[in-house]
Amino acid sequence: MDVLVYLIPIALFLGLLGLGAFIWSLRHGQFDDLDGAAMRILQDDK
């Protein structure tokens, strides 16, 4: 039971870190053009 004192704060910290990274990526436009890369693969280079 003593290990839970360490694991719960570590899990909360990692969860908040992941949430922060996700929010950062949303604000910096990482998910703006989801279809563009898929369409560029299908086009032939000239």
N, C-alpha and C positions, 0 to 999 in steps of 0.2 A: 504494500500500500504506500510505502514511502516513495516509490518510484513515480507514482502518479503526481506527486508534488512537482516533479521535474518535467514529466511528459505533457501534462496539460498546458502549461505556459509555452512550451516549445511548439506544440501543435497549434495553439492560438496564434503565436508569432508567425509561423510558417503560413497559416491560412491568411492572415492579414497581409503578409508579404506578397502572396500570390494574388490577392484581391487588388493590392496596390499596383502590381505589375499589369494586371488586366485593365484597370482604370487608366493607367498611363498609356497603354497601347491604344485604347479607345480615343483618348484625347489627342494623340499624335497621328491619327489617321491610318493605323495599321490595318483596319478592316473596312476601308472605304471602297475599294474596288475588288470585290471577290470574283467577279466574272471575267475581268480583263486578262488575267494570266491564263485562264483556261481557254479563252478565245485565241490568244497569241500562240498557243501551242498548235492549234489547228491550222493556222495560216502558213502558207509556204513563203520561204524567203526568196527574194528575187536577186 
